[in-house]
Amino acid sequence: MITQLPSELLAHIFKLGSESDSMLPITVSHVCRTWRRISLRTPTLWRQITLDSRLDMWKERIRRAKACSLDIQLVPRITHSSRRKRTHRQDMAAVQWYMHIVTLHIRRWRSLEIIFRDYSPYLWNAALSGCCSIDRHTQAPLLEELILLYRNNDDSKEFFLFSNYAPRLRRVTLDGIKLTWTPSLFGNLTFLDYTHHGISRGYAAAHEVLDMLRICSYLSELRILFPDKHPTHYHSLPDPLHVPPVVLSKLIDLRFRVEGSDIPFELAHVAILVQTPSLKRLHLVDVDQRNHPLPSVLVFFSMYIIPRSLRILCIECGWYNDRTLSAILRTPSSLQRLVLRRTNMSQQILELAPTRLEPHAIRGWGRDK
């Protein structure tokens, strides 16, 4: 019987459930007196704050979390009515009002996740203005993860967050925002999922990303995408600046992602200037899942050198080309597994150790009948 479970075990079950359902703490606190007593005595159960128009409820949840660190979310709210899903648009005034509730508690933030789907002007200003003043009250000593996503952003403003102080920050996911990148704020990252904001292009964009990576020397996982906003063709002129390579000695997992018609010049330029001596997994992601090779895939692999340390290589759709595959298999490396994902074909997993397969031996594998 569930009523015979110890209070500590019930509290743990409630906390696990609240990670996927932010309203579960309220639900369990209204079941019976015992469950209400347990929930009110478990501050970590109330730490997830998913901001919307129910401001009084979220204020009460912050109070119930007591001194516990907080997980802050501002994401599109979806409601169901008449068998339809409805996404509530977020405007500058509402976002600023919601964030005002939690910016008073920045020093307690454990994570911050902000996602904007639809375009509206000045959303980042409204959401982050309270995090940008240079003051000890805007420092984030407990912050471990930061997620900021707004692909449709057209504001070129650069944001200087948390008074340059977030010593526990380890995981960052960015899309559509430009941040001031400093060692004291981002120098301890181990995970970075970066989609370029698109404000700069060409060599300027590539240099910006390289300068960011130069600061993140502890990265173990990196994902990079240059969105197809203003595609830049491969340059015939050399780089006007002599940029030294960036060495990511601890990087184990790397993902190059492509969307749009071709591999962006910026991505190729970053790839050839990043050295990854400990890399174990390389994933070449085709967001659009096309059924033909990317036009510049051969050019890319004529410049990018597969690290000798590589164990697993995953090639998706547009990244696949028979000539590319032949070159990869002849490259000296420790490659043990090759994963091929192509449109209208079943996935192929090829174990290459201890001997290598010839490229012609795998061209016909994995076709759907």
Contacts in CASP RR format, 6 or more apart in sequence:
PFRMAT RR
TARGET T0000
AUTHOR 0000-0000-0000
METHOD contacts of the structure
MODEL  1
MITQLPSELLAHIFKLGSESDSMLPITVSHVCRTWRRISLRTPTLWRQIT
LDSRLDMWKERIRRAKACSLDIQLVPRITHSSRRKRTHRQDMAAVQWYMH
IVTLHIRRWRSLEIIFRDYSPYLWNAALSGCCSIDRHTQAPLLEELILLY
RNNDDSKEFFLFSNYAPRLRRVTLDGIKLTWTPSLFGNLTFLDYTHHGIS
RGYAAAHEVLDMLRICSYLSELRILFPDKHPTHYHSLPDPLHVPPVVLSK
LIDLRFRVEGSDIPFELAHVAILVQTPSLKRLHLVDVDQRNHPLPSVLVF
FSMYIIPRSLRILCIECGWYNDRTLSAILRTPSSLQRLVLRRTNMSQQIL
ELAPTRLEPHAIRGWGRDK
2 10 0 8 1.000
3 34 0 8 1.000
5 13 0 8 1.000
7 38 0 8 1.000
10 35 0 8 1.000
10 38 0 8 1.000
11 38 0 8 1.000
11 39 0 8 1.000
11 41 0 8 1.000
11 42 0 8 1.000
11 45 0 8 1.000
14 24 0 8 1.000
14 25 0 8 1.000
14 28 0 8 1.000
14 38 0 8 1.000
14 39 0 8 1.000
14 42 0 8 1.000
14 45 0 8 1.000
15 42 0 8 1.000
15 44 0 8 1.000
15 45 0 8 1.000
17 24 0 8 1.000
18 24 0 8 1.000
18 25 0 8 1.000
18 45 0 8 1.000
18 48 0 8 1.000
19 48 0 8 1.000
21 27 0 8 1.000
22 48 0 8 1.000
22 50 0 8 1.000
22 73 0 8 1.000
25 39 0 8 1.000
25 45 0 8 1.000
25 46 0 8 1.000
25 61 0 8 1.000
26 57 0 8 1.000
28 35 0 8 1.000
28 36 0 8 1.000
28 38 0 8 1.000
28 39 0 8 1.000
29 35 0 8 1.000
29 36 0 8 1.000
29 39 0 8 1.000
29 40 0 8 1.000
30 36 0 8 1.000
39 45 0 8 1.000
40 64 0 8 1.000
43 64 0 8 1.000
43 65 0 8 1.000
43 66 0 8 1.000
43 67 0 8 1.000
43 68 0 8 1.000
44 65 0 8 1.000
44 68 0 8 1.000
45 64 0 8 1.000
46 61 0 8 1.000
46 62 0 8 1.000
46 64 0 8 1.000
46 65 0 8 1.000
46 68 0 8 1.000
47 65 0 8 1.000
47 68 0 8 1.000
47 69 0 8 1.000
47 70 0 8 1.000
47 71 0 8 1.000
47 110 0 8 1.000
48 70 0 8 1.000
48 71 0 8 1.000
48 73 0 8 1.000
49 58 0 8 1.000
49 61 0 8 1.000
49 62 0 8 1.000
49 70 0 8 1.000
49 71 0 8 1.000
49 72 0 8 1.000
49 73 0 8 1.000
49 102 0 8 1.000
50 58 0 8 1.000
50 73 0 8 1.000
50 74 0 8 1.000
50 75 0 8 1.000
51 58 0 8 1.000
51 72 0 8 1.000
51 73 0 8 1.000
51 74 0 8 1.000
51 98 0 8 1.000
51 99 0 8 1.000
51 101 0 8 1.000
51 102 0 8 1.000
52 58 0 8 1.000
52 77 0 8 1.000
52 88 0 8 1.000
52 98 0 8 1.000
53 94 0 8 1.000
55 97 0 8 1.000
55 98 0 8 1.000
55 101 0 8 1.000
58 101 0 8 1.000
58 102 0 8 1.000
59 101 0 8 1.000
62 70 0 8 1.000
62 101 0 8 1.000
62 102 0 8 1.000
62 105 0 8 1.000
67 108 0 8 1.000
68 108 0 8 1.000
69 108 0 8 1.000
69 109 0 8 1.000
69 110 0 8 1.000
69 142 0 8 1.000
70 102 0 8 1.000
70 105 0 8 1.000
70 108 0 8 1.000
70 109 0 8 1.000
70 110 0 8 1.000
71 109 0 8 1.000
71 110 0 8 1.000
71 111 0 8 1.000
71 113 0 8 1.000
72 102 0 8 1.000
72 109 0 8 1.000
72 111 0 8 1.000
72 112 0 8 1.000
72 113 0 8 1.000
73 113 0 8 1.000
73 114 0 8 1.000
74 90 0 8 1.000
74 95 0 8 1.000
74 98 0 8 1.000
74 99 0 8 1.000
74 113 0 8 1.000
74 114 0 8 1.000
74 115 0 8 1.000
74 127 0 8 1.000
75 113 0 8 1.000
75 114 0 8 1.000
75 115 0 8 1.000
76 87 0 8 1.000
76 88 0 8 1.000
76 90 0 8 1.000
76 115 0 8 1.000
76 116 0 8 1.000
76 117 0 8 1.000
76 118 0 8 1.000
77 87 0 8 1.000
77 88 0 8 1.000
78 85 0 8 1.000
78 86 0 8 1.000
78 87 0 8 1.000
78 88 0 8 1.000
79 85 0 8 1.000
79 86 0 8 1.000
79 88 0 8 1.000
80 86 0 8 1.000
87 117 0 8 1.000
87 118 0 8 1.000
89 118 0 8 1.000
89 120 0 8 1.000
90 116 0 8 1.000
90 118 0 8 1.000
90 120 0 8 1.000
90 123 0 8 1.000
91 120 0 8 1.000
92 120 0 8 1.000
92 121 0 8 1.000
92 122 0 8 1.000
92 123 0 8 1.000
92 125 0 8 1.000
92 126 0 8 1.000
93 126 0 8 1.000
95 123 0 8 1.000
95 126 0 8 1.000
95 127 0 8 1.000
96 126 0 8 1.000
96 127 0 8 1.000
96 129 0 8 1.000
99 126 0 8 1.000
99 127 0 8 1.000
99 128 0 8 1.000
99 130 0 8 1.000
102 109 0 8 1.000
103 130 0 8 1.000
103 131 0 8 1.000
103 138 0 8 1.000
106 130 0 8 1.000
106 131 0 8 1.000
106 137 0 8 1.000
106 138 0 8 1.000
106 139 0 8 1.000
106 140 0 8 1.000
106 162 0 8 1.000
107 137 0 8 1.000
107 139 0 8 1.000
107 140 0 8 1.000
107 141 0 8 1.000
107 142 0 8 1.000
108 142 0 8 1.000
109 140 0 8 1.000
109 142 0 8 1.000
109 143 0 8 1.000
110 142 0 8 1.000
110 143 0 8 1.000
110 144 0 8 1.000
110 145 0 8 1.000
111 143 0 8 1.000
111 144 0 8 1.000
111 145 0 8 1.000
111 146 0 8 1.000
111 147 0 8 1.000
112 143 0 8 1.000
112 145 0 8 1.000
112 146 0 8 1.000
112 147 0 8 1.000
112 148 0 8 1.000
113 145 0 8 1.000
113 147 0 8 1.000
114 127 0 8 1.000
114 128 0 8 1.000
114 147 0 8 1.000
114 148 0 8 1.000
114 149 0 8 1.000
114 150 0 8 1.000
115 147 0 8 1.000
115 149 0 8 1.000
115 150 0 8 1.000
116 123 0 8 1.000
116 149 0 8 1.000
116 150 0 8 1.000
116 152 0 8 1.000
116 153 0 8 1.000
117 152 0 8 1.000
118 152 0 8 1.000
119 152 0 8 1.000
119 154 0 8 1.000
121 155 0 8 1.000
122 155 0 8 1.000
123 150 0 8 1.000
123 153 0 8 1.000
124 148 0 8 1.000
124 150 0 8 1.000
124 153 0 8 1.000
124 155 0 8 1.000
124 157 0 8 1.000
124 159 0 8 1.000
124 177 0 8 1.000
125 155 0 8 1.000
125 157 0 8 1.000
128 159 0 8 1.000
128 161 0 8 1.000
130 138 0 8 1.000
131 138 0 8 1.000
131 140 0 8 1.000
131 159 0 8 1.000
131 161 0 8 1.000
131 162 0 8 1.000
132 138 0 8 1.000
132 159 0 8 1.000
132 160 0 8 1.000
132 161 0 8 1.000
133 163 0 8 1.000
134 160 0 8 1.000
134 163 0 8 1.000
134 164 0 8 1.000
135 163 0 8 1.000
136 163 0 8 1.000
138 162 0 8 1.000
138 163 0 8 1.000
139 162 0 8 1.000
139 163 0 8 1.000
139 165 0 8 1.000
139 166 0 8 1.000
140 161 0 8 1.000
140 162 0 8 1.000
140 165 0 8 1.000
140 166 0 8 1.000
140 169 0 8 1.000
141 165 0 8 1.000
141 166 0 8 1.000
141 167 0 8 1.000
141 168 0 8 1.000
142 168 0 8 1.000
143 162 0 8 1.000
143 166 0 8 1.000
143 168 0 8 1.000
143 169 0 8 1.000
144 168 0 8 1.000
144 169 0 8 1.000
144 170 0 8 1.000
144 171 0 8 1.000
145 169 0 8 1.000
145 170 0 8 1.000
145 171 0 8 1.000
145 172 0 8 1.000
146 166 0 8 1.000
146 169 0 8 1.000
146 171 0 8 1.000
146 172 0 8 1.000
146 173 0 8 1.000
146 174 0 8 1.000
147 172 0 8 1.000
147 173 0 8 1.000
148 173 0 8 1.000
148 174 0 8 1.000
148 175 0 8 1.000
148 176 0 8 1.000
148 177 0 8 1.000
148 179 0 8 1.000
149 173 0 8 1.000
149 174 0 8 1.000
149 175 0 8 1.000
149 176 0 8 1.000
150 175 0 8 1.000
150 176 0 8 1.000
150 177 0 8 1.000
151 175 0 8 1.000
151 176 0 8 1.000
151 195 0 8 1.000
151 227 0 8 1.000
153 176 0 8 1.000
153 177 0 8 1.000
153 197 0 8 1.000
156 178 0 8 1.000
156 199 0 8 1.000
157 178 0 8 1.000
158 178 0 8 1.000
158 179 0 8 1.000
158 180 0 8 1.000
159 177 0 8 1.000
159 178 0 8 1.000
159 179 0 8 1.000
159 180 0 8 1.000
160 179 0 8 1.000
160 180 0 8 1.000
161 179 0 8 1.000
161 180 0 8 1.000
161 185 0 8 1.000
162 185 0 8 1.000
164 182 0 8 1.000
164 184 0 8 1.000
164 185 0 8 1.000
165 184 0 8 1.000
165 185 0 8 1.000
166 185 0 8 1.000
167 184 0 8 1.000
167 188 0 8 1.000
168 188 0 8 1.000
169 185 0 8 1.000
169 186 0 8 1.000
169 188 0 8 1.000
169 189 0 8 1.000
170 188 0 8 1.000
170 189 0 8 1.000
170 190 0 8 1.000
170 191 0 8 1.000
171 189 0 8 1.000
171 190 0 8 1.000
171 191 0 8 1.000
171 192 0 8 1.000
172 186 0 8 1.000
172 189 0 8 1.000
172 191 0 8 1.000
172 192 0 8 1.000
172 193 0 8 1.000
172 194 0 8 1.000
173 192 0 8 1.000
173 193 0 8 1.000
173 194 0 8 1.000
174 193 0 8 1.000
174 194 0 8 1.000
174 195 0 8 1.000
174 197 0 8 1.000
175 195 0 8 1.000
175 197 0 8 1.000
176 195 0 8 1.000
176 196 0 8 1.000
176 197 0 8 1.000
176 198 0 8 1.000
177 197 0 8 1.000
178 197 0 8 1.000
178 199 0 8 1.000
181 211 0 8 1.000
181 212 0 8 1.000
181 215 0 8 1.000
182 215 0 8 1.000
183 215 0 8 1.000
186 212 0 8 1.000
186 215 0 8 1.000
186 216 0 8 1.000
187 215 0 8 1.000
187 216 0 8 1.000
187 217 0 8 1.000
187 218 0 8 1.000
188 218 0 8 1.000
189 216 0 8 1.000
189 218 0 8 1.000
189 219 0 8 1.000
190 218 0 8 1.000
190 219 0 8 1.000
190 220 0 8 1.000
190 221 0 8 1.000
191 219 0 8 1.000
191 220 0 8 1.000
191 221 0 8 1.000
191 222 0 8 1.000
192 216 0 8 1.000
192 219 0 8 1.000
192 221 0 8 1.000
192 222 0 8 1.000
192 223 0 8 1.000
193 223 0 8 1.000
194 209 0 8 1.000
194 212 0 8 1.000
194 222 0 8 1.000
194 223 0 8 1.000
194 224 0 8 1.000
194 225 0 8 1.000
195 224 0 8 1.000
195 225 0 8 1.000
195 226 0 8 1.000
195 227 0 8 1.000
196 205 0 8 1.000
196 208 0 8 1.000
196 209 0 8 1.000
196 224 0 8 1.000
196 225 0 8 1.000
196 226 0 8 1.000
196 227 0 8 1.000
196 266 0 8 1.000
198 205 0 8 1.000
198 226 0 8 1.000
198 227 0 8 1.000
198 229 0 8 1.000
198 230 0 8 1.000
200 208 0 8 1.000
201 230 0 8 1.000
201 232 0 8 1.000
201 266 0 8 1.000
202 232 0 8 1.000
202 235 0 8 1.000
202 265 0 8 1.000
202 266 0 8 1.000
202 269 0 8 1.000
203 235 0 8 1.000
203 239 0 8 1.000
203 240 0 8 1.000
203 241 0 8 1.000
203 269 0 8 1.000
205 226 0 8 1.000
205 232 0 8 1.000
205 266 0 8 1.000
206 265 0 8 1.000
206 266 0 8 1.000
206 269 0 8 1.000
206 270 0 8 1.000
206 273 0 8 1.000
207 241 0 8 1.000
207 243 0 8 1.000
209 224 0 8 1.000
209 266 0 8 1.000
209 270 0 8 1.000
210 243 0 8 1.000
210 246 0 8 1.000
210 270 0 8 1.000
210 273 0 8 1.000
210 274 0 8 1.000
213 219 0 8 1.000
213 222 0 8 1.000
213 246 0 8 1.000
213 248 0 8 1.000
213 270 0 8 1.000
213 274 0 8 1.000
214 246 0 8 1.000
216 248 0 8 1.000
217 247 0 8 1.000
217 248 0 8 1.000
217 249 0 8 1.000
217 250 0 8 1.000
218 250 0 8 1.000
219 248 0 8 1.000
219 250 0 8 1.000
219 251 0 8 1.000
220 250 0 8 1.000
220 251 0 8 1.000
220 252 0 8 1.000
220 253 0 8 1.000
221 251 0 8 1.000
221 252 0 8 1.000
221 253 0 8 1.000
221 254 0 8 1.000
222 248 0 8 1.000
222 251 0 8 1.000
222 253 0 8 1.000
222 254 0 8 1.000
222 255 0 8 1.000
223 254 0 8 1.000
223 255 0 8 1.000
223 257 0 8 1.000
224 255 0 8 1.000
224 256 0 8 1.000
224 257 0 8 1.000
224 267 0 8 1.000
224 270 0 8 1.000
225 257 0 8 1.000
225 258 0 8 1.000
225 259 0 8 1.000
225 267 0 8 1.000
225 287 0 8 1.000
226 264 0 8 1.000
226 266 0 8 1.000
226 267 0 8 1.000
227 259 0 8 1.000
228 259 0 8 1.000
228 260 0 8 1.000
228 261 0 8 1.000
228 264 0 8 1.000
231 260 0 8 1.000
231 261 0 8 1.000
231 262 0 8 1.000
231 264 0 8 1.000
232 264 0 8 1.000
232 265 0 8 1.000
232 266 0 8 1.000
233 265 0 8 1.000
234 265 0 8 1.000
234 268 0 8 1.000
234 296 0 8 1.000
234 299 0 8 1.000
235 265 0 8 1.000
239 269 0 8 1.000
243 273 0 8 1.000
245 273 0 8 1.000
245 274 0 8 1.000
245 275 0 8 1.000
246 273 0 8 1.000
246 274 0 8 1.000
246 275 0 8 1.000
247 275 0 8 1.000
247 277 0 8 1.000
248 274 0 8 1.000
248 275 0 8 1.000
248 276 0 8 1.000
249 277 0 8 1.000
249 278 0 8 1.000
250 278 0 8 1.000
251 276 0 8 1.000
251 278 0 8 1.000
251 279 0 8 1.000
252 278 0 8 1.000
252 279 0 8 1.000
252 280 0 8 1.000
252 281 0 8 1.000
253 279 0 8 1.000
253 280 0 8 1.000
253 281 0 8 1.000
253 283 0 8 1.000
254 276 0 8 1.000
254 279 0 8 1.000
254 281 0 8 1.000
254 282 0 8 1.000
254 283 0 8 1.000
255 282 0 8 1.000
255 283 0 8 1.000
255 284 0 8 1.000
255 285 0 8 1.000
256 267 0 8 1.000
256 271 0 8 1.000
256 282 0 8 1.000
256 283 0 8 1.000
256 284 0 8 1.000
256 285 0 8 1.000
257 285 0 8 1.000
257 287 0 8 1.000
258 264 0 8 1.000
258 267 0 8 1.000
258 284 0 8 1.000
258 285 0 8 1.000
258 286 0 8 1.000
258 287 0 8 1.000
258 288 0 8 1.000
258 294 0 8 1.000
258 318 0 8 1.000
258 319 0 8 1.000
259 287 0 8 1.000
259 288 0 8 1.000
260 287 0 8 1.000
260 288 0 8 1.000
261 295 0 8 1.000
262 294 0 8 1.000
262 295 0 8 1.000
262 296 0 8 1.000
263 294 0 8 1.000
263 296 0 8 1.000
263 297 0 8 1.000
263 299 0 8 1.000
263 300 0 8 1.000
268 296 0 8 1.000
268 299 0 8 1.000
268 300 0 8 1.000
268 303 0 8 1.000
268 304 0 8 1.000
271 300 0 8 1.000
271 303 0 8 1.000
271 304 0 8 1.000
272 303 0 8 1.000
272 304 0 8 1.000
272 305 0 8 1.000
276 307 0 8 1.000
276 309 0 8 1.000
277 307 0 8 1.000
277 309 0 8 1.000
278 309 0 8 1.000
279 307 0 8 1.000
279 309 0 8 1.000
279 310 0 8 1.000
280 309 0 8 1.000
280 310 0 8 1.000
280 311 0 8 1.000
280 312 0 8 1.000
281 310 0 8 1.000
281 311 0 8 1.000
281 312 0 8 1.000
281 313 0 8 1.000
281 314 0 8 1.000
282 306 0 8 1.000
282 307 0 8 1.000
282 310 0 8 1.000
282 312 0 8 1.000
282 313 0 8 1.000
282 314 0 8 1.000
283 314 0 8 1.000
283 316 0 8 1.000
284 313 0 8 1.000
284 314 0 8 1.000
284 315 0 8 1.000
284 316 0 8 1.000
284 319 0 8 1.000
285 316 0 8 1.000
285 319 0 8 1.000
286 294 0 8 1.000
286 316 0 8 1.000
286 317 0 8 1.000
286 318 0 8 1.000
286 319 0 8 1.000
288 317 0 8 1.000
289 316 0 8 1.000
289 317 0 8 1.000
289 343 0 8 1.000
290 317 0 8 1.000
290 318 0 8 1.000
290 343 0 8 1.000
291 317 0 8 1.000
291 318 0 8 1.000
291 342 0 8 1.000
291 343 0 8 1.000
291 344 0 8 1.000
292 318 0 8 1.000
293 318 0 8 1.000
293 319 0 8 1.000
293 320 0 8 1.000
293 321 0 8 1.000
293 324 0 8 1.000
294 300 0 8 1.000
294 318 0 8 1.000
294 319 0 8 1.000
297 318 0 8 1.000
297 319 0 8 1.000
297 321 0 8 1.000
297 324 0 8 1.000
298 321 0 8 1.000
298 323 0 8 1.000
298 324 0 8 1.000
301 324 0 8 1.000
301 327 0 8 1.000
301 328 0 8 1.000
305 331 0 8 1.000
306 313 0 8 1.000
306 328 0 8 1.000
306 331 0 8 1.000
306 333 0 8 1.000
306 335 0 8 1.000
307 333 0 8 1.000
308 332 0 8 1.000
308 333 0 8 1.000
308 334 0 8 1.000
309 333 0 8 1.000
309 334 0 8 1.000
310 333 0 8 1.000
310 334 0 8 1.000
310 335 0 8 1.000
311 334 0 8 1.000
311 335 0 8 1.000
311 336 0 8 1.000
311 337 0 8 1.000
312 335 0 8 1.000
312 336 0 8 1.000
312 337 0 8 1.000
312 338 0 8 1.000
312 339 0 8 1.000
313 328 0 8 1.000
313 335 0 8 1.000
313 337 0 8 1.000
313 338 0 8 1.000
313 339 0 8 1.000
314 339 0 8 1.000
314 340 0 8 1.000
314 341 0 8 1.000
315 325 0 8 1.000
315 338 0 8 1.000
315 339 0 8 1.000
315 340 0 8 1.000
315 341 0 8 1.000
316 341 0 8 1.000
316 342 0 8 1.000
317 341 0 8 1.000
317 342 0 8 1.000
317 343 0 8 1.000
320 340 0 8 1.000
320 342 0 8 1.000
322 359 0 8 1.000
322 363 0 8 1.000
325 359 0 8 1.000
325 362 0 8 1.000
326 359 0 8 1.000
328 335 0 8 1.000
328 338 0 8 1.000
329 335 0 8 1.000
329 338 0 8 1.000
329 352 0 8 1.000
329 356 0 8 1.000
329 357 0 8 1.000
329 358 0 8 1.000
329 359 0 8 1.000
335 352 0 8 1.000
335 353 0 8 1.000
336 351 0 8 1.000
336 352 0 8 1.000
336 353 0 8 1.000
337 349 0 8 1.000
337 350 0 8 1.000
337 351 0 8 1.000
337 352 0 8 1.000
338 348 0 8 1.000
338 349 0 8 1.000
338 350 0 8 1.000
338 352 0 8 1.000
339 347 0 8 1.000
339 348 0 8 1.000
339 349 0 8 1.000
339 350 0 8 1.000
340 347 0 8 1.000
340 348 0 8 1.000
340 350 0 8 1.000
340 362 0 8 1.000
341 347 0 8 1.000
341 348 0 8 1.000
344 368 0 8 1.000
345 366 0 8 1.000
345 367 0 8 1.000
345 368 0 8 1.000
346 366 0 8 1.000
346 367 0 8 1.000
346 368 0 8 1.000
347 366 0 8 1.000
348 362 0 8 1.000
348 365 0 8 1.000
348 366 0 8 1.000
350 357 0 8 1.000
350 362 0 8 1.000
350 365 0 8 1.000
END
